[in-house]
């Protein structure tokens, strides 16, 4: 491995952290400075190759870093003060933990002499490291410079190892200016070693399967070619979940939306689950006639659901998706049985789903309008909102990394910041945030960040004056007169956007949405489109479904 910096006597811990950013090839830092990090930001003044993007809230810096990492597949970084700063960023870090973000969190800490004393100094948490350990796969605290080189090396190595999740570095206020001797080397992205016996066993199961089915999650995001190849080899329908959308082009003859995937789940004999935790499909039931082959880089993901009590057989392949699939493809070939083309069966079930869901309007027409205007490599960033739910089933994703999500965290209000980070990291691609009026106001002030740093993100805001999903659930479960705390009084969103200097326009209908999107995408700065929306049909019967076996 190459070294990023020779040891020299004047180097401090602050310099070492900057070197770590360079070693990770990070050239932007989403940040909000403060007193415990002053010595770090003083050194950042001279780091001209790293662009600080200052946000308006610590939640924003973490969401932005998550979006940047998800959009590019590369590491991204954020920085905040300790205590409330870390807690504010926590929602973004836990979102990145569950949604595949290689985020390096650089936080300050109180003076080392006060650590653990409960003195109540400014920004103190009783045990900040314990908090960060809950939202990071690796967390380290630097109290002085004596072991800093080893600690930072371990952190950047962990960031690039195996599954994409955050890593946290805390630096005491008094440690930033401490000398930091030693040599930092560039990290290598490491993956688990393939188990040849597991590959052979799985290849035999898949090769002899009569009705194979493939489930793709975000862990397969960089294995698009391999997913398509093994699907075609096995004649296996493929359905996708969350950031797995786009791994197989939705126009492919074997791709199916999740609702259609459930129909194939009914009688699948071998399921190949690639980079997914299977949390939704497991609601559909399992039995002794099903074998599940899980391929995942996350070693903690296997056999979470105790399906053995139903007689379901499982096996694990601990591997990077692309590496594991390449090995499987090589082994399946000579073992693969002859199967008929399953294109017609997929097409028939897709057509039946389209007919059954034809009433989901205006969501479906909105997805069509966006698809008509958004470039194939354009990115949709979902907030927790009606149109975000619809995108899972009715948007035609054509490439990986074109759908960004907060994953299992399901973080309401992340969307604006999340999309700004994605756009900052992918400036040549169009980024569109789907957000509701409730979630929008969680982080709408980050429009100021987009304007200040000329980040041309587009926000599509659907305004129904409510936490719409909450309100619909209340009505359906408890009655139309039993809604509570779900109606909202909103500002004039057009004036709100314009006050920041954001191009702001209204789209009263789906027909007006197309030209509004075209105008927004052509604009060289951030844009806001406000689309009024009334009550809409419930998409959840097509998302969360009961057992079929």
C-alpha positions in Angstrom: 0.0 0.0 0.0 1.2 3.5 -0.7 1.7 6.1 2.0 -0.3 9.3 2.0 2.1 11.4 4.0 5.6 11.0 5.4 6.0 11.5 9.1 7.1 14.9 10.1 7.6 16.6 13.5 5.0 19.3 13.0 2.1 17.1 12.1 -0.9 17.1 14.5 -3.9 14.9 14.9 -5.9 17.5 12.9 -3.4 17.0 10.0 -3.7 13.3 10.4 -7.5 13.4 10.0 -7.1 15.5 6.8 -4.6 13.0 5.5 -7.1 10.3 6.2 -9.7 12.1 4.1 -7.1 12.3 1.2 -6.3 8.6 1.7 -10.0 7.8 1.2 -10.1 10.2 -1.8 -12.7 12.3 -0.1 -12.7 15.9 -1.5 -15.8 17.2 0.3 -16.6 17.5 4.0 -20.2 18.1 5.1 -19.8 20.0 8.3 -20.9 22.3 11.0 -17.9 23.7 13.0 -17.9 24.5 16.6 -15.5 25.3 19.5 -14.4 21.7 20.2 -13.3 21.4 16.6 -11.7 24.8 16.1 -8.1 23.4 15.8 -9.2 21.0 13.1 -11.0 23.6 11.0 -8.0 25.9 11.4 -5.9 23.2 9.6 -8.7 22.8 7.1 -8.2 26.4 5.9 -5.0 25.2 4.2 -6.5 22.0 2.8 -7.5 23.5 -0.4 -8.2 20.2 -2.1 -11.1 19.4 0.4 -14.2 21.4 -0.1 -16.1 22.2 3.2 -19.9 22.2 2.6 -21.3 23.9 5.7 -24.9 22.9 6.6 -27.6 24.5 8.8 -28.1 21.5 11.2 -26.0 18.5 12.2 -28.7 16.1 10.9 -28.0 17.6 7.5 -24.3 16.9 7.5 -24.9 13.2 8.2 -27.8 12.8 5.7 -25.7 14.6 3.0 -22.7 12.3 3.6 -25.0 9.3 3.3 -26.4 10.6 0.0 -22.9 11.3 -1.4 -21.7 7.8 -0.5 -24.8 6.0 -1.8 -24.8 8.0 -5.1 -21.2 7.2 -5.9 -20.4 4.0 -4.0 -17.4 5.9 -2.5 -16.7 7.0 1.1 -18.0 10.4 2.2 -17.4 12.3 5.4 -19.2 14.6 7.9 -18.1 16.5 10.9 -19.9 17.9 13.9 -19.4 19.1 17.5 -19.9 16.7 20.4 -23.0 16.2 22.6 -26.1 17.7 20.8 -24.1 17.8 17.6 -23.5 14.1 17.7 -27.1 13.4 18.8 -28.5 15.6 16.0 -26.3 13.7 13.4 -27.4 10.3 15.0 -30.5 9.9 12.8 -28.3 10.3 9.7 -25.7 7.9 10.9 -28.3 5.2 11.8 -29.9 5.8 8.4 -26.5 5.2 6.7 -25.9 2.2 8.9 -29.1 0.5 7.6 -29.0 1.9 4.0 -25.4 1.3 3.0 -23.4 4.5 3.4 -19.6 4.4 3.8 -19.7 7.5 6.0 -16.7 8.7 8.1 -18.1 10.6 11.0 -15.6 13.0 12.5 -16.8 14.5 15.8 -15.3 16.5 18.5 -15.2 15.5 22.1 -14.9 17.4 25.4 -11.4 18.1 26.8 -9.8 14.7 27.6 -9.2 15.7 31.3 -13.0 16.0 31.8 -13.9 12.7 30.1 -16.0 10.5 32.3 -16.1 13.0 35.2 -19.7 14.2 34.7 -18.7 17.8 35.2 -21.3 19.1 32.8 -18.9 20.9 30.6 -20.2 22.4 27.3 -21.6 19.7 24.9 -20.8 16.8 27.3 -22.5 13.4 26.9 -22.0 10.9 29.7 -20.7 8.3 27.3 -20.5 9.7 23.7 -18.5 6.7 22.5 -21.3 4.3 23.5 -23.8 6.4 21.5 -21.6 6.3 18.4 -21.0 2.6 18.8 -24.7 2.1 18.2 -24.7 3.8 14.8 -21.2 2.7 13.5 -19.6 -0.5 12.7 -16.3 0.8 14.2 -15.9 3.7 16.7 -12.7 5.1 18.1 -11.9 7.9 20.6 -8.6 9.9 20.3 -7.7 11.5 23.6 -4.1 12.4 22.7 -1.7 11.8 19.8 0.3 8.9 21.2 -1.8 6.1 19.4 -3.5 8.3 16.9 -1.8 6.9 13.8 -2.9 3.4 14.6 -6.4 4.5 15.6 -7.0 6.4 12.4 -5.5 3.7 10.2 -7.8 1.1 11.9 -10.8 3.5 11.3 -10.2 4.0 7.5 -9.4 0.3 7.0 -12.7 -0.5 8.7 -14.6 2.0 6.6 -13.5 0.2 3.4 -13.9 -3.3 4.7 -16.8 -5.5 3.9 -20.3 -4.0 4.2 -20.9 -0.2 3.6 -21.6 1.3 7.0 -20.4 4.3 9.0 -17.3 4.5 11.0 -16.8 7.1 13.8 -13.8 9.0 15.0 -14.0 11.2 18.1 -11.2 13.6 18.8 -10.9 15.3 22.1 -10.8 19.1 22.0 -7.3 19.0 23.5 -6.0 16.3 21.1 -6.4 18.1 17.8 -3.1 20.0 18.2 -1.2 17.0 19.7 1.7 15.7 17.7 0.8 12.6 15.6 3.9 10.7 14.5 3.9 7.7 12.1 2.9 6.7 8.6 -0.6 6.5 7.3 -1.2 4.1 4.4 -4.1 4.1 2.0 -6.9 1.6 2.9 -7.8 -1.2 0.6 -11.4 -2.3 0.2 -11.5 -5.8 1.6 -14.2 -8.5 1.2 -14.7 -11.9 2.8 -12.7 -14.9 1.5 -14.9 -17.1 -0.6 -15.8 -20.5 0.7 -15.4 -22.9 -2.2 -17.5 -25.6 -0.6 -20.4 -23.2 -0.1 -20.2 -22.0 -3.7 -20.2 -25.6 -4.9 -23.2 -26.6 -2.7 -25.2 -23.5 -3.7 -24.4 -24.0 -7.4 -25.8 -27.5 -7.2 -29.0 -26.3 -5.5 -29.5 -23.5 -8.0 -28.5 -25.6 -11.1 -31.1 -28.3 -10.2 -33.9 -26.0 -9.1 -37.1 -26.3 -11.1 -38.5 -22.9 -10.1 -35.7 -20.6 -8.9 -36.3 -17.1 -7.8 -33.9 -14.2 -7.1 -34.3 -11.4 -4.5 -32.0 -8.4 -4.8 -31.3 -5.8 -2.2 -28.9 -2.9 -1.8 -26.0 -5.2 -1.1 -26.0 -6.2 -4.8 -25.8 -2.6 -6.0 -22.4 -3.1 -7.7 -23.2 -6.6 -9.1 -25.6 -5.6 -11.9 -23.9 -7.6 -14.7 -23.6 -10.7 -12.5 -27.2 -10.5 -11.4 -28.4 -10.3 -15.0 -26.2 -13.2 -16.1 -27.2 -15.6 -13.4 -30.9 -14.7 -13.8 -30.7 -15.5 -17.5 -28.7 -18.6 -16.9 -31.4 -19.9 -14.4 -34.4 -18.4 -16.1 -35.2 -17.0 -12.6 -37.5 -14.1 -12.1 -35.9 -11.2 -10.2 -37.6 -8.8 -7.8 -35.9 -5.9 -6.0 -36.1 -4.1 -2.7 -35.1 -0.6 -1.7 -31.6 0.2 -3.1 -31.7 -3.0 -5.1 -34.0 -1.2 -7.5 -32.2 -0.7 -10.8 -29.6 -3.5 -10.3 -31.6 -5.3 -13.0 -33.2 -2.9 -15.5 -36.9 -2.9 -14.9 -37.4 -3.4 -18.7 -35.7 -6.8 -18.5 -37.9 -9.7 -19.4 -37.2 -11.4 -16.0 -37.6 -8.4 -13.7 -40.7 -8.2 -11.5 -41.9 -5.6 -8.9 -42.1 -6.9 -5.4 -45.8 -7.7 -5.5 -45.2 -9.9 -8.5 -42.2 -11.5 -6.8 -44.6 -12.7 -4.1 -46.6 -14.6 -6.8 -43.4 -16.4 -7.7 -42.6 -16.9 -4.0 -45.7 -19.1 -3.8 -44.0 -22.1 -5.4 -40.3 -21.2 -5.7 -38.2 -24.2 -4.7 -34.8 -22.4 -4.4 -34.6 -18.6 -3.6 -31.3 -16.8 -4.1 -31.3 -13.8 -1.9 -28.5 -11.4 -2.8 -27.5 -8.5 -0.5 -30.9 -8.4 1.2 -32.1 -8.9 4.8 -35.4 -10.4 3.4 -37.5 -8.5 5.9 -40.5 -8.1 3.6 -40.5 -11.5 1.8 -40.4 -13.3 5.2 -44.0 -12.0 5.8 -45.0 -14.3 2.9 -44.2 -17.5 4.7 -41.8 -20.4 4.1 -42.1 -24.2 4.2 -40.2 -27.5 3.8 -40.4 -27.2 0.0 -38.2 -24.1 -0.1 -34.5 -23.6 0.2 -33.1 -20.2 0.7 -29.5 -19.4 -0.4 -28.3 -16.1 1.2 -25.4 -14.3 -0.4 -24.4 -11.4 1.7 -21.2 -9.5 2.6 -22.7 -8.8 6.1 -21.8 -11.9 8.1 -24.5 -11.0 10.7 -27.3 -11.2 8.2 -27.8 -14.9 7.8 -30.8 -16.9 8.9 -32.3 -14.2 11.0 -35.8 -15.6 10.9 -35.5 -19.1 12.3 -37.3 -20.6 9.3 -36.0 -24.0 10.2 -39.0 -24.5 12.4 -41.0 -24.6 9.2 -38.7 -27.1 7.6 -37.2 -24.5 5.3 -33.6 -25.2 4.4 -31.0 -22.4 4.4 -27.4 -21.9 3.4 -25.1 -18.9 3.6 -22.5 -17.6 1.2 -20.5 -14.9 3.0 -19.2 -12.8 0.1 -19.2 -9.6 -1.8 -22.1 -9.9 -4.2 -20.1 -9.5 -7.5 -17.4 -11.9 -6.3 -19.8 -14.5 -5.0 -22.0 -14.4 -8.1 -19.1 -14.6 -10.4 -18.0 -17.8 -8.6 -21.5 -19.2 -8.6 -22.0 -18.5 -12.3 -18.8 -20.5 -13.1 -20.0 -23.4 -11.0 -23.7 -23.4 -12.0 -22.9 -23.7 -15.7 -22.2 -27.5 -15.9 -24.8 -28.3 -13.3 -27.6 -26.3 -14.8 -30.8 -28.1 -15.8 -32.7 -27.2 -18.9 -35.6 -24.8 -18.2 -38.2 -23.2 -20.4 -38.2 -19.5 -21.0 -40.1 -17.8 -18.1 -40.5 -14.5 -19.9 -44.2 -15.1 -20.6 -45.0 -16.1 -17.0 -43.3 -12.9 -15.8 -45.1 -10.7 -18.3 -48.5 -12.3 -17.5 -48.1 -11.7 -13.8 -46.8 -8.1 -14.4 -49.8 -7.4 -16.5 -52.1 -8.8 -13.8 -50.4 -6.5 -11.2 -50.8 -3.5 -13.5 -54.5 -4.2 -13.9 -55.0 -4.7 -10.1 -53.2 -1.5 -9.3 -54.6 0.7 -12.0 -56.6 2.7 -9.4 -53.4 3.9 -7.6 -53.6 7.4 -9.0 -52.2 10.0 -9.2 -49.2 8.1 -8.0 -48.7 5.9 -11.0 -49.2 8.7 -13.5 -46.7 10.8 -11.5 -44.1 8.0 -11.7 -44.7 7.9 -15.5 -44.2 11.6 -15.8 -41.0 11.6 -13.8 -39.7 8.7 -15.9 -40.5 10.6 -19.1 -38.3 13.5 -18.0 -35.6 12.1 -15.7 -32.5 10.8 -17.5 -31.9 7.1 -17.2 -29.0 7.7 -14.8 -31.0 10.3 -12.8 -31.3 9.7 -9.1 -34.5 9.5 -7.1 -34.1 10.1 -3.4 -37.1 9.0 -1.4 -38.4 10.6 1.8 -41.0 8.7 3.8 -43.9 9.9 1.7 -46.8 8.7 -0.5 -44.8 9.2 -3.8 -41.8 7.5 -2.3 -43.9 4.4 -1.5 -45.2 4.4 -5.0 -41.8 4.6 -6.6 -40.9 1.2 -5.1 -43.5 -0.5 -7.3 -44.3 1.8 -10.2 -41.2 3.6 -11.2 -39.1 2.1 -14.0 -35.5 2.0 -12.6 -32.9 1.3 -15.3 -29.6 1.6 -13.6 -28.2 0.8 -10.1 -27.6 3.7 -7.7 -30.6 5.6 -9.1 -32.8 5.0 -6.0 -31.6 6.2 -2.7 -33.3 5.4 0.6 -32.8 5.6 4.3 -33.4 1.9 4.3 -34.7 0.1 7.4 -34.4 3.3 9.4 -37.3 4.8 7.4 -36.2 8.3 8.4 -39.0 10.8 7.9 -37.5 14.2 6.9 -34.1 13.0 5.6 -34.9 13.6 2.0 -33.9 17.2 1.3 -30.5 16.9 2.9 -30.1 13.3 1.6 -30.6 14.6 -2.0 -28.3 17.6 -1.6 -25.5 15.3 -0.6 -26.2 13.0 -3.6 -26.2 16.0 -5.9 -23.0 17.4 -4.5 -21.2 14.1 -5.1 -22.7 13.5 -8.5 -22.9 16.9 -10.1 -23.4 15.7 -13.6 -26.5 13.7 -12.8 -30.0 14.9 -12.1 -31.1 14.3 -8.5 -34.8 14.4 -7.6 -36.1 14.3 -4.1 -39.6 13.0 -3.5 -40.9 14.5 -0.2 -44.2 15.3 1.5 -45.0 18.5 3.3 -44.5 16.9 6.7 -41.0 15.5 6.0 -40.0 18.6 4.0 -40.1 20.9 7.0 -37.7 18.7 9.0 -34.8 19.9 7.0 -36.1 22.5 4.5 -33.7 25.1 5.8 -30.9 23.1 4.0 -32.1 24.8 0.9 -29.8 27.6 2.1 -27.0 25.1 1.9 -27.9 24.1 -1.7 -28.0 27.8 -2.7 -24.8 28.8 -0.9 -22.8 26.0 -2.5 -24.7 26.0 -5.9 -25.9 22.5 -5.7 -28.6 22.1 -8.4 -30.8 19.6 -6.6 -34.6 19.4 -7.5 -37.2 18.9 -4.7 -40.6 17.6 -5.7 -42.8 18.5 -2.7 -46.3 16.9 -2.6 -48.5 19.0 -0.2 -51.6 17.5 1.3 -51.6 19.5 4.6 -51.0 16.4 6.7 -48.8 13.6 7.7 -50.7 11.7 5.1 -49.6 8.1 5.8 -50.3 8.5 9.5 -53.6 10.1 8.9 -54.8 7.4 6.5 -53.8 4.6 9.0 -55.7 6.4 11.7 -58.8 6.6 9.5 -58.6 3.0 8.3 -57.9 1.5 11.7 -60.0 3.7 14.0 -62.5 5.5 11.9 -62.8 8.7 9.9 -63.5 10.8 13.0 -60.6 9.3 15.0 -57.7 11.2 13.4 -55.4 13.1 15.8 -52.1 15.1 15.5 -51.8 14.5 11.8 -53.2 17.6 10.2 -50.7 20.4 9.3 -50.8 24.1 8.8 -48.2 24.9 6.2 -46.5 28.1 5.0 -46.7 29.3 1.4 -44.0 26.9 0.0 -43.5 29.0 -3.2 -42.6 32.1 -1.2 -40.6 29.9 1.2 -38.4 28.6 -1.6 -38.1 31.9 -3.3 -36.9 33.5 0.0 -33.8 31.2 -0.2 -33.2 32.1 -3.8 -34.5 28.7 -5.0 -36.3 28.5 -8.3 -39.9 27.7 -7.1 -42.9 26.7 -9.2 -46.3 25.0 -8.7 -47.5 22.0 -10.6 -51.3 21.6 -10.2 -51.5 18.4 -12.2 -49.5 15.6 -13.6 -49.7 17.3 -17.0 -48.1 20.4 -15.5 -45.4 18.3 -13.7 -43.6 17.4 -16.9 -42.7 20.9 -18.0 -42.0 21.8 -14.4 -39.5 19.0 -14.1 -37.9 20.0 -17.5 -37.5 23.5 -16.3 -36.0 22.4 -12.9 -33.5 20.1 -14.5 -32.4 22.8 -17.0 -31.9 25.3 -14.1 -28.3 25.7 -12.9 -29.3 26.0 -9.3 -31.6 24.3 -6.8 -35.3 24.0 -7.7 -38.5 23.4 -5.8 -41.7 22.1 -7.4 -44.8 22.2 -5.2 -47.6 19.8 -6.2 -50.8 20.0 -4.3 -52.3 16.6 -3.4 -55.5 15.4 -1.9 -56.2 12.0 -0.4 -54.7 9.2 -2.5 -55.3 5.5 -2.7 -53.4 3.3 -0.3 -50.5 1.5 -1.9 -49.6 -0.6 1.1 -51.8 -3.6 0.2 -49.3 -4.1 -2.7 -46.3 -3.6 -0.4 -46.9 -5.5 2.8 -48.8 -8.7 2.0 -49.8 -11.8 3.9 -48.5 -15.3 3.8 -48.8 -17.4 0.6 -47.1 -20.6 1.8 
